[in-house]
């Protein structure tokens, strides 16, 4: 599966957003993502994410780019840019795989 939009020169500039057919909620020390509407017809289940992935999901509630999410992670967490970028790409890939991003 290719998660990079090949129409853009730089994947960091690719705008993405969580589809409105997915709702997310912080629950205790994790984050839950649930499909509703049309999304529930193609993805049967829920996603339970840790705090960091939940933070990324929250960022994706607005149109954003990989670079913008990484910058927010650098301000919130004690992590270097390379590791933050890897984390964002991993979560974005998983969300893309289940059809949660537009």
KEDRENLO-261705 format. One record per atom (N, C-alpha, C): residue number from 1; atom name; x, y, z. Coordinates in Angstrom, 2 decimals, padded with zeros to 5 digits, always signed. Layout:
+-------+-------+---------+---------+---------+
: lumdo : lumke :       X :       Y :       Z :
+-------+-------+---------+---------+---------+
:   NUM :    CA :       X :       Y :       Z :
...
+-------+-------+---------+---------+---------+
END
This chain:
+-------+-------+---------+---------+---------+
: lumdo : lumke :       X :       Y :       Z :
+-------+-------+---------+---------+---------+
:     1 :     N : +000.83 : -001.17 : +000.00 :
:     1 :    CA : +000.00 : +000.00 : +000.00 :
:     1 :     C : +000.89 : +001.24 : +000.00 :
:     2 :     N : +000.62 : +002.16 : -000.89 :
:     2 :    CA : +001.37 : +003.40 : -000.98 :
:     2 :     C : +000.60 : +004.50 : -000.24 :
:     3 :     N : +001.16 : +005.01 : +000.85 :
:     3 :    CA : +000.45 : +006.03 : +001.62 :
:     3 :     C : +000.87 : +007.44 : +001.23 :
:     4 :     N : +001.81 : +007.55 : +000.32 :
:     4 :    CA : +002.29 : +008.86 : -000.08 :
:     4 :     C : +001.51 : +009.33 : -001.30 :
:     5 :     N : +000.99 : +010.54 : -001.24 :
:     5 :    CA : +000.27 : +011.13 : -002.36 :
:     5 :     C : +001.31 : +011.54 : -003.39 :
:     6 :     N : +001.39 : +010.82 : -004.49 :
:     6 :    CA : +002.43 : +011.05 : -005.48 :
:     6 :     C : +002.22 : +012.33 : -006.27 :
:     7 :     N : +001.09 : +013.00 : -006.13 :
:     7 :    CA : +000.87 : +014.26 : -006.82 :
:     7 :     C : +001.56 : +015.41 : -006.11 :
:     8 :     N : +002.06 : +015.18 : -004.91 :
:     8 :    CA : +002.75 : +016.21 : -004.16 :
:     8 :     C : +004.24 : +015.88 : -004.14 :
:     9 :     N : +005.07 : +016.93 : -004.27 :
:     9 :    CA : +006.50 : +016.73 : -004.24 :
:     9 :     C : +007.01 : +016.33 : -002.86 :
:    10 :     N : +006.35 : +016.81 : -001.82 :
:    10 :    CA : +006.83 : +016.59 : -000.47 :
:    10 :     C : +005.69 : +016.07 : +000.39 :
:    11 :     N : +005.85 : +014.85 : +000.90 :
:    11 :    CA : +004.77 : +014.25 : +001.68 :
:    11 :     C : +004.45 : +015.06 : +002.93 :
:    12 :     N : +005.39 : +015.87 : +003.42 :
:    12 :    CA : +005.13 : +016.69 : +004.59 :
:    12 :     C : +004.09 : +017.77 : +004.30 :
:    13 :     N : +003.86 : +018.11 : +003.03 :
:    13 :    CA : +002.91 : +019.15 : +002.65 :
:    13 :     C : +001.53 : +018.59 : +002.33 :
:    14 :     N : +001.38 : +017.27 : +002.36 :
:    14 :    CA : +000.12 : +016.61 : +002.04 :
:    14 :     C : -000.88 : +016.88 : +003.15 :
:    15 :     N : -001.98 : +017.56 : +002.82 :
:    15 :    CA : -003.03 : +017.84 : +003.81 :
:    15 :     C : -003.85 : +016.58 : +004.04 :
:    16 :     N : -004.17 : +016.32 : +005.27 :
:    16 :    CA : -004.97 : +015.15 : +005.62 :
:    16 :     C : -005.87 : +015.52 : +006.79 :
:    17 :     N : -006.92 : +014.72 : +006.95 :
:    17 :    CA : -007.88 : +014.97 : +008.02 :
:    17 :     C : -008.63 : +013.68 : +008.32 :
:    18 :     N : -009.00 : +013.50 : +009.58 :
:    18 :    CA : -009.80 : +012.36 : +009.98 :
:    18 :     C : -011.19 : +012.51 : +009.36 :
:    19 :     N : -011.67 : +011.44 : +008.74 :
:    19 :    CA : -013.01 : +011.49 : +008.13 :
:    19 :     C : -014.07 : +011.69 : +009.21 :
:    20 :     N : -015.14 : +012.36 : +008.83 :
:    20 :    CA : -016.21 : +012.63 : +009.78 :
:    20 :     C : -016.96 : +011.35 : +010.17 :
:    21 :     N : -016.74 : +010.25 : +009.45 :
:    21 :    CA : -017.35 : +008.97 : +009.77 :
:    21 :     C : -016.59 : +008.21 : +010.87 :
:    22 :     N : -015.62 : +008.86 : +011.48 :
:    22 :    CA : -014.89 : +008.28 : +012.61 :
:    22 :     C : -014.95 : +009.26 : +013.76 :
:    23 :     N : -015.33 : +008.77 : +014.92 :
:    23 :    CA : -015.32 : +009.61 : +016.11 :
:    23 :     C : -014.24 : +009.11 : +017.06 :
:    24 :     N : -013.66 : +010.04 : +017.78 :
:    24 :    CA : -012.61 : +009.65 : +018.72 :
:    24 :     C : -012.90 : +010.25 : +020.08 :
:    25 :     N : -012.41 : +009.54 : +021.08 :
:    25 :    CA : -012.65 : +009.97 : +022.45 :
:    25 :     C : -011.52 : +009.48 : +023.34 :
:    26 :     N : -011.03 : +010.35 : +024.19 :
:    26 :    CA : -010.05 : +009.94 : +025.19 :
:    26 :     C : -010.79 : +009.18 : +026.28 :
:    27 :     N : -010.28 : +008.00 : +026.63 :
:    27 :    CA : -010.88 : +007.17 : +027.66 :
:    27 :     C : -009.76 : +006.70 : +028.58 :
:    28 :     N : -009.77 : +007.17 : +029.81 :
:    28 :    CA : -008.75 : +006.82 : +030.78 :
:    28 :     C : -007.37 : +007.16 : +030.21 :
:    29 :     N : -006.49 : +006.17 : +030.08 :
:    29 :    CA : -005.14 : +006.43 : +029.58 :
:    29 :     C : -004.97 : +006.03 : +028.11 :
:    30 :     N : -006.09 : +005.90 : +027.39 :
:    30 :    CA : -006.01 : +005.55 : +025.98 :
:    30 :     C : -006.98 : +006.41 : +025.17 :
:    31 :     N : -007.02 : +006.15 : +023.91 :
:    31 :    CA : -007.85 : +006.91 : +022.98 :
:    31 :     C : -008.60 : +005.89 : +022.11 :
:    32 :     N : -009.88 : +006.09 : +021.95 :
:    32 :    CA : -010.71 : +005.16 : +021.19 :
:    32 :     C : -011.19 : +005.85 : +019.91 :
:    33 :     N : -011.10 : +005.14 : +018.79 :
:    33 :    CA : -011.57 : +005.63 : +017.50 :
:    33 :     C : -012.61 : +004.63 : +016.99 :
:    34 :     N : -013.81 : +005.13 : +016.69 :
:    34 :    CA : -014.93 : +004.26 : +016.32 :
:    34 :     C : -015.52 : +004.72 : +014.99 :
:    35 :     N : -015.75 : +003.78 : +014.06 :
:    35 :    CA : -016.40 : +004.16 : +012.80 :
:    35 :     C : -017.91 : +004.32 : +013.01 :
:    36 :     N : -018.49 : +005.27 : +012.32 :
:    36 :    CA : -019.94 : +005.45 : +012.32 :
:    36 :     C : -020.38 : +005.63 : +010.87 :
:    37 :     N : -021.66 : +005.57 : +010.61 :
:    37 :    CA : -022.15 : +005.80 : +009.25 :
:    37 :     C : -021.55 : +004.84 : +008.24 :
:    38 :     N : -021.18 : +005.38 : +007.09 :
:    38 :    CA : -020.62 : +004.56 : +006.00 :
:    38 :     C : -019.35 : +003.83 : +006.41 :
:    39 :     N : -018.54 : +004.46 : +007.23 :
:    39 :    CA : -017.28 : +003.83 : +007.65 :
:    39 :     C : -017.52 : +002.52 : +008.39 :
:    40 :     N : -018.63 : +002.44 : +009.11 :
:    40 :    CA : -018.91 : +001.21 : +009.87 :
:    40 :     C : -019.29 : +000.05 : +008.97 :
:    41 :     N : -019.58 : +000.33 : +007.70 :
:    41 :    CA : -019.89 : -000.73 : +006.75 :
:    41 :     C : -018.63 : -001.38 : +006.19 :
:    42 :     N : -017.51 : -000.64 : +006.23 :
:    42 :    CA : -016.27 : -001.18 : +005.69 :
:    42 :     C : -015.24 : -001.52 : +006.75 :
:    43 :     N : -015.31 : -000.87 : +007.89 :
:    43 :    CA : -014.39 : -001.17 : +008.99 :
:    43 :     C : -015.21 : -001.59 : +010.18 :
:    44 :     N : -015.05 : -002.84 : +010.58 :
:    44 :    CA : -015.83 : -003.41 : +011.67 :
:    44 :     C : -014.93 : -003.57 : +012.89 :
:    45 :     N : -015.00 : -002.63 : +013.78 :
:    45 :    CA : -014.18 : -002.71 : +014.98 :
:    45 :     C : -013.95 : -001.33 : +015.55 :
:    46 :     N : -013.07 : -001.27 : +016.54 :
:    46 :    CA : -012.66 : +000.00 : +017.11 :
:    46 :     C : -011.14 : +000.02 : +017.15 :
:    47 :     N : -010.59 : +001.21 : +017.24 :
:    47 :    CA : -009.15 : +001.36 : +017.36 :
:    47 :     C : -008.87 : +001.88 : +018.76 :
:    48 :     N : -008.01 : +001.19 : +019.47 :
:    48 :    CA : -007.58 : +001.65 : +020.79 :
:    48 :     C : -006.14 : +002.12 : +020.64 :
:    49 :     N : -005.93 : +003.39 : +020.92 :
:    49 :    CA : -004.61 : +003.99 : +020.71 :
:    49 :     C : -004.01 : +004.44 : +022.03 :
:    50 :     N : -002.69 : +004.47 : +022.09 :
:    50 :    CA : -002.02 : +004.99 : +023.28 :
:    50 :     C : -002.09 : +006.52 : +023.25 :
:    51 :     N : -001.55 : +007.15 : +024.26 :
:    51 :    CA : -001.62 : +008.60 : +024.40 :
:    51 :     C : -001.01 : +009.33 : +023.21 :
:    52 :     N : +000.14 : +008.87 : +022.73 :
:    52 :    CA : +000.81 : +009.54 : +021.62 :
:    52 :     C : +000.00 : +009.41 : +020.33 :
:    53 :     N : -000.46 : +008.22 : +020.02 :
:    53 :    CA : -001.29 : +008.04 : +018.83 :
:    53 :     C : -002.59 : +008.83 : +018.97 :
:    54 :     N : -003.14 : +008.89 : +020.17 :
:    54 :    CA : -004.33 : +009.68 : +020.42 :
:    54 :     C : -004.09 : +011.15 : +020.15 :
:    55 :     N : -002.91 : +011.65 : +020.52 :
:    55 :    CA : -002.55 : +013.04 : +020.24 :
:    55 :     C : -002.53 : +013.28 : +018.74 :
:    56 :     N : -001.96 : +012.34 : +017.99 :
:    56 :    CA : -001.90 : +012.46 : +016.53 :
:    56 :     C : -003.31 : +012.45 : +015.95 :
:    57 :     N : -004.16 : +011.57 : +016.44 :
:    57 :    CA : -005.55 : +011.50 : +015.99 :
:    57 :     C : -006.26 : +012.83 : +016.26 :
:    58 :     N : -006.04 : +013.40 : +017.43 :
:    58 :    CA : -006.65 : +014.70 : +017.75 :
:    58 :     C : -006.18 : +015.78 : +016.78 :
:    59 :     N : -004.91 : +015.76 : +016.44 :
:    59 :    CA : -004.38 : +016.72 : +015.46 :
:    59 :     C : -005.07 : +016.57 : +014.11 :
:    60 :     N : -005.43 : +015.32 : +013.78 :
:    60 :    CA : -006.05 : +015.03 : +012.49 :
:    60 :     C : -007.53 : +015.39 : +012.42 :
:    61 :     N : -008.08 : +015.92 : +013.48 :
:    61 :    CA : -009.47 : +016.38 : +013.43 :
:    61 :     C : -009.60 : +017.65 : +012.60 :
:    62 :     N : -008.48 : +018.30 : +012.33 :
:    62 :    CA : -008.41 : +019.50 : +011.50 :
:    62 :     C : -007.52 : +019.17 : +010.30 :
:    63 :     N : -007.75 : +019.86 : +009.17 :
:    63 :    CA : -006.81 : +019.71 : +008.05 :
:    63 :     C : -005.41 : +020.02 : +008.55 :
:    64 :     N : -004.49 : +019.12 : +008.32 :
:    64 :    CA : -003.13 : +019.33 : +008.80 :
:    64 :     C : -002.15 : +018.58 : +007.91 :
:    65 :     N : -000.88 : +018.81 : +008.14 :
:    65 :    CA : +000.18 : +018.12 : +007.40 :
:    65 :     C : +001.03 : +017.32 : +008.38 :
:    66 :     N : +001.80 : +016.41 : +007.83 :
:    66 :    CA : +002.73 : +015.65 : +008.65 :
:    66 :     C : +003.65 : +016.59 : +009.42 :
:    67 :     N : +004.17 : +017.58 : +008.73 :
:    67 :    CA : +005.11 : +018.53 : +009.35 :
:    67 :     C : +004.46 : +019.26 : +010.53 :
:    68 :     N : +003.22 : +019.68 : +010.37 :
:    68 :    CA : +002.52 : +020.39 : +011.45 :
:    68 :     C : +002.33 : +019.49 : +012.67 :
:    69 :     N : +001.99 : +018.23 : +012.44 :
:    69 :    CA : +001.81 : +017.29 : +013.56 :
:    69 :     C : +003.14 : +017.05 : +014.26 :
:    70 :     N : +004.20 : +016.86 : +013.47 :
:    70 :    CA : +005.53 : +016.64 : +014.06 :
:    70 :     C : +005.91 : +017.84 : +014.92 :
:    71 :     N : +005.69 : +019.05 : +014.44 :
:    71 :    CA : +006.01 : +020.26 : +015.21 :
:    71 :     C : +005.24 : +020.28 : +016.53 :
:    72 :     N : +003.97 : +019.93 : +016.51 :
:    72 :    CA : +003.17 : +019.89 : +017.74 :
:    72 :     C : +003.70 : +018.81 : +018.69 :
:    73 :     N : +004.13 : +017.69 : +018.14 :
:    73 :    CA : +004.67 : +016.62 : +018.99 :
:    73 :     C : +005.97 : +017.06 : +019.66 :
:    74 :     N : +006.80 : +017.79 : +018.93 :
:    74 :    CA : +008.06 : +018.26 : +019.49 :
:    74 :     C : +007.83 : +019.22 : +020.65 :
:    75 :     N : +006.73 : +019.98 : +020.60 :
:    75 :    CA : +006.41 : +020.90 : +021.69 :
:    75 :     C : +005.83 : +020.15 : +022.89 :
:    76 :     N : +005.11 : +019.06 : +022.65 :
:    76 :    CA : +004.43 : +018.34 : +023.74 :
:    76 :     C : +005.29 : +017.26 : +024.39 :
:    77 :     N : +006.07 : +016.55 : +023.58 :
:    77 :    CA : +006.81 : +015.38 : +024.07 :
:    77 :     C : +008.32 : +015.62 : +024.01 :
:    78 :     N : +009.03 : +014.91 : +024.84 :
:    78 :    CA : +010.49 : +014.93 : +024.83 :
:    78 :     C : +010.97 : +013.90 : +023.81 :
:    79 :     N : +010.98 : +014.31 : +022.54 :
:    79 :    CA : +011.30 : +013.40 : +021.44 :
:    79 :     C : +012.01 : +014.20 : +020.35 :
:    80 :     N : +012.89 : +013.53 : +019.60 :
:    80 :    CA : +013.55 : +014.23 : +018.51 :
:    80 :     C : +012.69 : +014.17 : +017.24 :
:    81 :     N : +013.03 : +014.99 : +016.28 :
:    81 :    CA : +012.24 : +015.13 : +015.05 :
:    81 :     C : +012.14 : +013.81 : +014.28 :
:    82 :     N : +013.21 : +013.06 : +014.22 :
:    82 :    CA : +013.20 : +011.79 : +013.48 :
:    82 :     C : +012.21 : +010.79 : +014.08 :
:    83 :     N : +012.25 : +010.67 : +015.39 :
:    83 :    CA : +011.35 : +009.73 : +016.05 :
:    83 :     C : +009.90 : +010.19 : +015.96 :
:    84 :     N : +009.66 : +011.49 : +016.09 :
:    84 :    CA : +008.30 : +012.03 : +015.96 :
:    84 :     C : +007.76 : +011.78 : +014.56 :
:    85 :     N : +008.60 : +012.00 : +013.55 :
:    85 :    CA : +008.19 : +011.78 : +012.16 :
:    85 :     C : +007.84 : +010.31 : +011.93 :
:    86 :     N : +008.66 : +009.40 : +012.46 :
:    86 :    CA : +008.39 : +007.97 : +012.32 :
:    86 :     C : +007.05 : +007.62 : +012.97 :
:    87 :     N : +006.79 : +008.17 : +014.14 :
:    87 :    CA : +005.53 : +007.89 : +014.83 :
:    87 :     C : +004.33 : +008.40 : +014.06 :
:    88 :     N : +004.44 : +009.61 : +013.54 :
:    88 :    CA : +003.34 : +010.19 : +012.76 :
:    88 :     C : +003.09 : +009.34 : +011.52 :
:    89 :     N : +004.14 : +008.97 : +010.83 :
:    89 :    CA : +003.98 : +008.16 : +009.60 :
:    89 :     C : +003.34 : +006.81 : +009.89 :
:    90 :     N : +003.71 : +006.22 : +011.02 :
:    90 :    CA : +003.14 : +004.92 : +011.38 :
:    90 :     C : +001.64 : +005.05 : +011.65 :
:    91 :     N : +001.25 : +006.04 : +012.43 :
:    91 :    CA : -000.17 : +006.23 : +012.74 :
:    91 :     C : -000.95 : +006.59 : +011.48 :
:    92 :     N : -000.41 : +007.48 : +010.66 :
:    92 :    CA : -001.08 : +007.86 : +009.41 :
:    92 :     C : -001.25 : +006.65 : +008.50 :
:    93 :     N : -000.25 : +005.80 : +008.42 :
:    93 :    CA : -000.35 : +004.59 : +007.59 :
:    93 :     C : -001.46 : +003.68 : +008.10 :
:    94 :     N : -001.54 : +003.51 : +009.40 :
:    94 :    CA : -002.57 : +002.64 : +009.97 :
:    94 :     C : -003.97 : +003.23 : +009.76 :
:    95 :     N : -004.10 : +004.54 : +009.92 :
:    95 :    CA : -005.39 : +005.18 : +009.70 :
:    95 :     C : -005.79 : +005.14 : +008.23 :
:    96 :     N : -004.82 : +005.29 : +007.36 :
:    96 :    CA : -005.08 : +005.20 : +005.91 :
:    96 :     C : -005.56 : +003.80 : +005.56 :
:    97 :     N : -004.92 : +002.80 : +006.14 :
:    97 :    CA : -005.27 : +001.40 : +005.87 :
:    97 :     C : -006.73 : +001.09 : +006.22 :
:    98 :     N : -007.24 : +001.69 : +007.28 :
:    98 :    CA : -008.64 : +001.41 : +007.66 :
:    98 :     C : -009.61 : +002.41 : +007.03 :
:    99 :     N : -009.10 : +003.32 : +006.22 :
:    99 :    CA : -009.97 : +004.27 : +005.53 :
:    99 :     C : -010.44 : +005.42 : +006.38 :
:   100 :     N : -009.65 : +005.81 : +007.39 :
:   100 :    CA : -010.07 : +006.85 : +008.32 :
:   100 :     C : -009.65 : +008.26 : +007.92 :
:   101 :     N : -008.81 : +008.39 : +006.89 :
:   101 :    CA : -008.34 : +009.72 : +006.50 :
:   101 :     C : -008.87 : +010.14 : +005.14 :
:   102 :     N : -009.10 : +011.45 : +005.01 :
:   102 :    CA : -009.46 : +012.00 : +003.70 :
:   102 :     C : -008.26 : +012.75 : +003.16 :
+-------+-------+---------+---------+---------+
END
